[in-house]
Amino acid sequence: MNNDLLHQYKRIRLQSERICSPLGNEDYVVQPIVDVSPPKWHLGHTTWFFETFILKPFASDYREFDNQYNFVFNSYYETVGARVIRTDRGNLSRPSVSEVFRYRKYIDEQMEHFLSNTSIDEPLRGTIILGLHHEQQHQELLYTDIKYILGHNPLFPAYSVDHEFTKPATNNETPKVIPIPAGIYEIGFKGDGFCFDNECGCHKVYLDDYTITSTLASNREYLDFIHDGGYRDFRYWHAEGWDWVKTNKVNAPLYWHFIDGAWMYYTFKGLKHIDLNEPVCHVSFYEASAFASWKGKRLPTEAEWEIASPNFDWGQRWEWTGSAYLPYPGFKKAAGAIGEYNGKFMVNQMVLRGASVATPDGHSRNTYRNFFHAPHQWQFTGIRLAE
């Protein structure tokens, strides 16, 4: 009865460990900034989710692996109790990497037994599927956090030269402008299948005539922005963004380095010359908006992006929009800890749409609403322009 769920569970859980397979033990424990969690913590936290929300409340005679792990691996769920503050995750030398893998093995055995011997009703099935998508979110975070950890190592070590993720993005399509006529449109998730609660509430929006580019902005275009003094001209920037540039002395996207007269960037294969044809990556909302202003254009709203998305290929970069992250009409937070998943973050963040090269297969929809603070660069973010 639960064979499909068990198969999904095994496949997704194994993928998290595959992502970490090129790492050395020392790589698992580093936390260079507050936004980047140690890989060891990701592996423990995603495991804690299944223990906390499935096994402890629903598996009869379940024995907790370690009663300290709720404190160690809880992320932001106030309902579930106290936790290690986010800035201190890098101080967790214990539990060791091997202990975290033992924890994963124990929970996987318990979950596989549970799924093989339990009648799963729809609400419980929904929580298990949420846990799987939660793990896939952390798989993308593993890639972004590993890249930040290794990309800030002074030796710029390669993550791997032959891992499945080291394939570069491409931007081979001839750019064109896509016109979208004014009208009343519907946005939001509809139909069957999984979505996050922030996608629910399909509703009508009115859009004026607009155009949107068929391709993402390239490294070549972004380099033109740099060479034209884009980071030195306040006219292109929001006031807050201009303060960010000056305070942090920003002069290029994250991982770009000007070395011996040439622009280089850190990739999962190490430090390389910039591929001018790749879509630009690791830019903040501030940078995306400034680049759009320099081009005489703007970022699309999330509604414009969603309505236009069937007309272009998406999925190589999370694409900044000009929309603040707010609830859709009729949005209501679920009761309990699950209700803390998205709703409480609907303030001071901007919406990104699409997916990226780091997004797991089966984990993207054109209604997916990702969200980050405006200065963040460490995600696989890019730029699509509208007018």
BAPALO-328002 format. One record per residue (C-alpha): residue number from 1; residue in one letter; y, z, x. Coordinates in Angstrom, 1 decimal. Each point is the difference from the previous one (the first is absolute). Layout:
- NUM A Y Z X
...
//
This chain:
- 1 M 0.0 0.0 0.0
- 2 N 2.4 0.9 2.8
- 3 N -1.3 -2.6 2.5
- 4 D 3.2 -2.0 0.1
- 5 L 2.1 3.2 0.5
- 6 L -2.4 1.2 2.8
- 7 H 0.2 -3.4 1.7
- 8 Q 3.8 0.1 -0.1
- 9 Y 0.1 3.5 1.3
- 10 K -2.3 -0.8 3.0
- 11 R 1.9 -3.2 0.8
- 12 I 3.5 1.5 -0.1
- 13 R -1.0 3.2 1.8
- 14 L -1.6 -2.0 2.8
- 15 Q 3.1 -2.1 0.4
- 16 S 2.1 3.0 0.9
- 17 E -2.3 0.8 2.9
- 18 R -0.1 -3.7 1.1
- 19 I 3.8 0.1 0.3
- 20 C -0.2 3.0 2.3
- 21 S -2.9 -1.4 2.1
- 22 P 2.2 -1.3 2.9
- 23 L 1.7 3.3 0.4
- 24 G -0.6 2.6 2.8
- 25 N -0.2 3.7 -0.9
- 26 E 3.5 0.6 1.2
- 27 D 1.4 -2.7 -2.4
- 28 Y -1.2 1.9 -3.0
- 29 V 2.3 3.0 0.4
- 30 V 3.4 -1.4 0.8
- 31 Q 3.0 0.3 -2.4
- 32 P 3.1 -1.5 1.7
- 33 I 2.3 0.3 -3.1
- 34 V -0.2 1.7 -3.4
- 35 D -0.9 -3.2 -1.9
- 36 V -3.0 -0.8 2.2
- 37 S -3.1 2.2 -0.6
- 38 P -2.8 0.3 2.6
- 39 P -3.0 -2.2 -0.8
- 40 K -2.2 3.1 -0.1
- 41 W 2.2 1.4 -2.8
- 42 H -0.4 -3.2 -2.0
- 43 L -3.8 0.1 0.3
- 44 G 0.0 3.6 -1.1
- 45 H 2.5 -0.3 -2.8
- 46 T -1.7 -2.9 -1.7
- 47 T -3.3 2.0 0.2
- 48 W 1.8 3.1 -1.4
- 49 F 1.0 -2.0 -3.1
- 50 F -3.6 -0.6 -1.0
- 51 E -1.0 3.6 0.7
- 52 T 3.0 1.4 -1.9
- 53 F 0.2 -2.2 -3.0
- 54 I -3.7 -1.1 -0.5
- 55 L -2.5 2.3 1.6
- 56 K 1.5 3.4 -0.4
- 57 P 0.8 -0.3 -3.7
- 58 F -2.9 -2.3 -1.1
- 59 A -3.0 0.4 2.4
- 60 S -2.3 2.8 -1.0
- 61 D -0.9 2.5 2.8
- 62 Y 2.4 -1.8 2.4
- 63 R 0.6 2.0 3.2
- 64 E 3.4 -0.5 1.6
- 65 F -0.1 -1.3 3.5
- 66 D 2.7 2.3 1.4
- 67 N 2.3 2.1 -2.1
- 68 Q 2.9 -0.6 2.5
- 69 Y 0.0 -3.7 -0.5
- 70 N 2.0 0.1 -3.2
- 71 F 2.9 1.4 2.0
- 72 V -0.6 -2.5 2.9
- 73 F -0.4 -3.2 -2.0
- 74 N 2.0 0.4 -3.2
- 75 S 3.0 -2.4 0.3
- 76 Y 2.6 0.7 -2.7
- 77 Y -1.9 1.4 -3.0
- 78 E 1.8 3.1 -1.0
- 79 T -2.5 0.6 -2.8
- 80 V -2.9 0.3 2.5
- 81 G 1.7 2.7 2.2
- 82 A 1.5 0.7 3.4
- 83 R -0.3 -2.6 2.8
- 84 V 0.9 -0.8 3.6
- 85 I 3.6 -1.4 -0.1
- 86 R 0.2 -3.7 0.8
- 87 T 1.8 0.4 3.3
- 88 D -2.9 2.3 1.4
- 89 R -2.9 -2.4 -0.6
- 90 G 0.1 -0.9 3.7
- 91 N -0.5 3.6 0.9
- 92 L -3.5 0.1 -1.5
- 93 S -2.1 -0.2 3.2
- 94 R -2.7 1.6 -2.2
- 95 P -1.9 -1.0 -2.0
- 96 S -1.1 -2.4 2.8
- 97 V -0.6 -3.7 -0.5
- 98 S -3.8 0.6 -0.1
- 99 E 0.4 2.7 -2.6
- 100 V 2.1 -2.3 -2.2
- 101 F -2.7 -2.7 0.2
- 102 R -2.6 2.7 -0.9
- 103 Y 2.1 0.9 -3.0
- 104 R 0.1 -3.7 -1.0
- 105 K -3.8 -0.2 0.3
- 106 Y -0.5 3.1 -2.0
- 107 I 2.3 -1.1 -2.8
- 108 D -1.5 -3.6 0.0
- 109 E -3.5 1.4 -0.4
- 110 Q 1.1 2.3 -2.8
- 111 M 1.9 -2.8 -1.8
- 112 E -2.9 -2.4 0.3
- 113 H -2.3 2.6 -1.5
- 114 F 2.6 0.7 -2.7
- 115 L 0.4 -3.7 -0.9
- 116 S -3.7 -0.6 0.0
- 117 N -0.9 2.9 -2.3
- 118 T 3.0 0.5 -2.3
- 119 S 1.1 -1.5 -3.2
- 120 I 3.6 -1.1 0.6
- 121 D 2.4 0.0 -3.0
- 122 E 3.1 -2.2 0.0
- 123 P 2.6 2.6 1.0
- 124 L -2.2 1.1 3.0
- 125 R -0.7 -3.6 0.9
- 126 G 3.8 -0.6 0.0
- 127 T 0.5 2.9 2.4
- 128 I -2.7 -1.3 2.4
- 129 I 1.6 -3.5 -0.1
- 130 L 3.4 1.5 0.7
- 131 G -1.5 1.8 3.0
- 132 L -1.3 -3.3 1.3
- 133 H 3.3 -1.7 -0.3
- 134 H 1.6 3.1 1.5
- 135 E -2.3 -0.5 3.0
- 136 Q 1.0 -3.6 0.2
- 137 Q 3.7 1.0 0.1
- 138 H -0.9 2.2 3.0
- 139 Q -1.9 -2.8 1.6
- 140 E 3.3 -1.9 0.1
- 141 L 1.8 3.1 1.3
- 142 L -2.7 0.3 2.7
- 143 Y 1.0 -3.4 1.2
- 144 T 3.7 0.7 -0.1
- 145 D -0.3 3.4 1.6
- 146 I -2.4 -1.1 2.7
- 147 K 2.4 -2.8 0.9
- 148 Y 2.9 2.4 0.2
- 149 I -2.1 2.4 2.2
- 150 L -1.1 -2.7 2.4
- 151 G 3.3 -2.0 -0.2
- 152 H 1.9 3.1 1.2
- 153 N -2.4 0.6 2.9
- 154 P 1.9 -1.0 3.2
- 155 L -3.0 -2.1 1.0
- 156 F 0.0 -2.0 -3.2
- 157 P -3.8 0.0 -0.2
- 158 A -1.8 -2.4 -2.2
- 159 Y -1.7 1.4 -3.1
- 160 S -2.6 -2.7 0.4
- 161 V -0.3 -3.6 1.1
- 162 D -2.6 -1.0 -2.5
- 163 H 0.2 2.3 -3.0
- 164 E 0.1 -1.7 -3.4
- 165 F 3.7 1.0 -0.4
- 166 T 1.3 -1.5 3.2
- 167 K 0.4 -3.5 -1.6
- 168 P 3.8 -0.8 -0.1
- 169 A 1.8 -0.8 -3.2
- 170 T 1.0 -3.6 -0.6
- 171 N 3.0 -1.8 -1.5
- 172 N -1.0 -3.6 -0.1
- 173 E 1.4 -1.0 -3.4
- 174 T 3.1 -2.2 -0.2
- 175 P 2.8 2.2 -1.4
- 176 K 1.4 -0.9 -3.3
- 177 V 2.1 1.7 -2.7
- 178 I -1.7 0.8 -3.3
- 179 P 2.3 0.0 -3.1
- 180 I -0.8 2.4 -2.8
- 181 P 1.9 -0.5 -3.3
- 182 A 1.7 2.7 -1.9
- 183 G -2.0 1.6 -2.8
- 184 I -1.8 3.1 -1.3
- 185 Y -3.1 0.8 2.0
- 186 E -2.7 2.7 0.0
- 187 I -0.8 2.0 3.1
- 188 G -2.5 2.8 0.7
- 189 F -3.8 0.2 0.0
- 190 K -1.9 -1.5 -2.9
- 191 G -3.7 -0.5 -0.6
- 192 D -3.1 1.7 1.3
- 193 G -0.8 1.4 3.4
- 194 F 1.7 2.6 2.2
- 195 C 3.7 0.6 0.5
- 196 F 2.1 2.9 1.1
- 197 D 1.9 1.9 -2.7
- 198 N 3.4 -1.3 1.2
- 199 E -1.1 -3.5 -0.9
- 200 C -0.6 0.8 -3.6
- 201 G 2.5 -0.5 -2.8
- 202 C 0.1 -3.8 -0.3
- 203 H 3.5 -0.7 -1.2
- 204 K 2.5 -2.8 -0.5
- 205 V 2.9 -0.8 2.4
- 206 Y 2.7 -2.5 -0.2
- 207 L 0.6 -2.1 3.2
- 208 D 2.9 -2.4 0.7
- 209 D -0.7 -3.2 1.8
- 210 Y -1.0 0.6 3.6
- 211 T -1.7 -1.6 2.9
- 212 I -2.5 1.6 2.5
- 213 T -1.4 -1.4 3.2
- 214 S -3.6 -1.1 0.2
- 215 T -0.5 1.4 3.5
- 216 L 0.8 3.3 1.8
- 217 A 2.8 0.2 2.6
- 218 S -1.4 -0.9 3.4
- 219 N 0.4 1.6 3.4
- 220 R 2.0 -3.1 1.0
- 221 E 2.5 0.5 -2.9
- 222 Y 0.2 3.7 0.8
- 223 L 0.6 -0.7 3.6
- 224 D 3.0 -2.2 -1.0
- 225 F 1.3 3.0 -1.9
- 226 I -0.2 2.1 3.1
- 227 H 1.5 -2.6 2.3
- 228 D 2.9 -0.4 -2.5
- 229 G 0.9 3.6 0.3
- 230 G -1.7 1.2 -3.1
- 231 Y -0.4 3.5 1.3
- 232 R 3.6 0.2 1.2
- 233 D 1.8 -1.1 -3.2
- 234 F 0.5 2.6 -2.6
- 235 R 0.8 -2.6 -2.7
- 236 Y -3.7 -0.7 -0.6
- 237 W -1.1 3.6 -0.5
- 238 H 0.1 2.7 -2.6
- 239 A 2.1 2.9 1.3
- 240 E -3.1 2.2 0.3
- 241 G -1.8 -2.8 1.8
- 242 W 2.8 -0.5 2.4
- 243 D 0.0 3.8 0.8
- 244 W -3.8 -0.3 0.6
- 245 V 0.5 -2.9 2.4
- 246 K 2.7 1.9 2.0
- 247 T -1.7 3.4 0.0
- 248 N -3.4 -1.4 1.0
- 249 K 1.3 -2.8 2.2
- 250 V -2.1 -2.5 -1.9
- 251 N 0.2 -3.6 1.3
- 252 A -3.3 -1.6 -1.2
- 253 P -3.0 0.5 -2.2
- 254 L -2.5 2.7 1.0
- 255 Y -2.2 -0.9 2.9
- 256 W 2.4 -2.6 1.3
- 257 H 0.9 0.4 3.7
- 258 F 2.4 -2.1 2.1
- 259 I -1.7 -0.2 3.4
- 260 D 1.0 -2.2 3.0
- 261 G 2.2 -2.2 -2.2
- 262 A -2.6 -0.6 -2.7
- 263 W -0.8 1.6 -3.3
- 264 M -3.5 1.5 -0.2
- 265 Y -1.7 2.0 -2.7
- 266 Y -2.9 2.4 -0.2
- 267 T -3.0 -1.4 -1.9
- 268 F -3.5 1.4 -0.5
- 269 K -1.0 -2.0 3.0
- 270 G 2.7 1.5 2.2
- 271 L 3.5 -1.2 1.0
- 272 K 0.5 -3.7 -0.7
- 273 H 2.8 -2.6 0.0
- 274 I 1.4 -0.2 -3.5
- 275 D -1.6 -2.8 -2.2
- 276 L 3.0 -1.6 -1.5
- 277 N -1.9 -1.4 -3.0
- 278 E -1.5 3.3 -1.2
- 279 P 1.7 1.8 -2.8
- 280 V 2.3 2.7 1.3
- 281 C -1.6 3.5 -0.3
- 282 H 0.9 3.7 0.2
- 283 V 3.5 -0.3 -1.3
- 284 S 1.7 2.7 -2.1
- 285 F 1.7 -0.5 -3.3
- 286 Y 3.3 0.3 1.8
- 287 E -1.0 -2.9 2.3
- 288 A -1.4 -2.1 -2.7
- 289 S 3.1 0.3 -2.1
- 290 A 2.3 -0.7 3.0
- 291 F -2.0 -3.1 0.9
- 292 A 0.3 -1.2 -3.6
- 293 S 3.7 0.6 0.1
- 294 W 0.3 -1.9 3.3
- 295 K -1.8 -2.9 -1.7
- 296 G 2.3 0.1 -3.0
- 297 K -2.8 1.0 -2.2
- 298 R -1.5 3.3 -1.3
- 299 L -3.4 1.7 -0.5
- 300 P -1.7 -0.7 -3.4
- 301 T -0.3 2.7 -2.5
- 302 E -3.6 1.2 -0.7
- 303 A 0.1 -1.7 -3.4
- 304 E 1.2 -3.3 1.6
- 305 W -2.7 0.3 2.6
- 306 E -2.8 0.6 -2.5
- 307 I 1.0 -2.8 -2.3
- 308 A 0.3 -2.5 2.9
- 309 S -3.1 1.2 1.9
- 310 P -2.5 -2.6 -1.5
- 311 N 2.1 -2.7 1.6
- 312 F -0.4 1.1 3.6
- 313 D -2.6 1.5 2.3
- 314 W 0.4 3.7 0.6
- 315 G -2.0 2.7 1.8
- 316 Q 1.0 -0.2 3.7
- 317 R 2.8 2.4 -0.1
- 318 W 1.2 2.7 -2.4
- 319 E 3.2 -1.5 -1.3
- 320 W 3.1 2.0 -0.5
- 321 T 1.7 -0.3 -3.3
- 322 G 3.5 1.0 -1.1
- 323 S -1.5 2.4 -2.6
- 324 A 0.0 3.7 0.1
- 325 Y -3.3 1.7 -0.7
- 326 L 0.3 1.3 -3.6
- 327 P -2.4 0.5 -2.9
- 328 Y -0.7 -2.8 -2.4
- 329 P 0.9 0.6 -3.7
- 330 G -2.4 2.5 -1.5
- 331 F -1.4 1.3 3.3
- 332 K -1.6 3.4 -0.2
- 333 K -1.6 2.0 2.8
- 334 A -3.6 1.0 -0.6
- 335 A -0.9 3.7 -0.3
- 336 G -1.1 1.9 3.1
- 337 A -0.2 -1.1 3.6
- 338 I -0.6 -3.6 -0.8
- 339 G 3.4 -0.1 -1.6
- 340 E 1.6 0.6 3.4
- 341 Y -1.3 -3.3 1.3
- 342 N 3.1 -2.2 -0.6
- 343 G 2.5 1.4 -2.4
- 344 K 1.5 2.7 2.1
- 345 F 1.0 -2.5 2.7
- 346 M 2.3 -2.0 -2.4
- 347 V 3.2 0.8 1.8
- 348 N 1.9 -1.4 3.0
- 349 Q -2.6 -2.7 0.8
- 350 M -0.1 -3.8 -0.2
- 351 V -2.7 -2.1 -1.5
- 352 L -2.1 -2.4 2.1
- 353 R -2.2 -2.6 -1.6
- 354 G -3.1 -2.0 0.9
- 355 A -2.3 1.2 2.8
- 356 S -0.4 -0.4 3.7
- 357 V -2.5 -1.1 2.6
- 358 A -1.0 3.6 0.2
- 359 T -0.7 0.3 -3.7
- 360 P -3.8 0.3 -0.8
- 361 D -1.7 -2.8 -2.0
- 362 G 0.1 0.8 -3.7
- 363 H 3.0 2.3 0.3
- 364 S 2.9 -2.3 -0.9
- 365 R 1.5 -1.2 -3.2
- 366 N 3.3 -1.7 -0.7
- 367 T 0.9 3.1 -2.2
- 368 Y -0.6 2.5 2.9
- 369 R 3.1 2.1 0.6
- 370 N 0.1 1.3 3.6
- 371 F 2.9 2.2 1.0
- 372 F 1.7 1.3 3.1
- 373 H 3.2 1.5 1.2
- 374 A 2.6 -2.5 1.2
- 375 P -0.2 0.8 3.8
- 376 H -3.8 -0.4 0.3
- 377 Q -1.2 -2.8 2.3
- 378 W -3.5 1.0 0.9
- 379 Q -1.7 -1.6 -3.0
- 380 F -0.8 -3.8 0.1
- 381 T 3.2 -0.9 -1.8
- 382 G 1.7 -3.4 -0.2
- 383 I 2.8 -1.9 -1.8
- 384 R 0.1 -2.6 -2.7
- 385 L 3.4 -1.2 -1.2
- 386 A 1.5 -0.7 -3.4
- 387 E 3.3 -1.3 -1.3
//
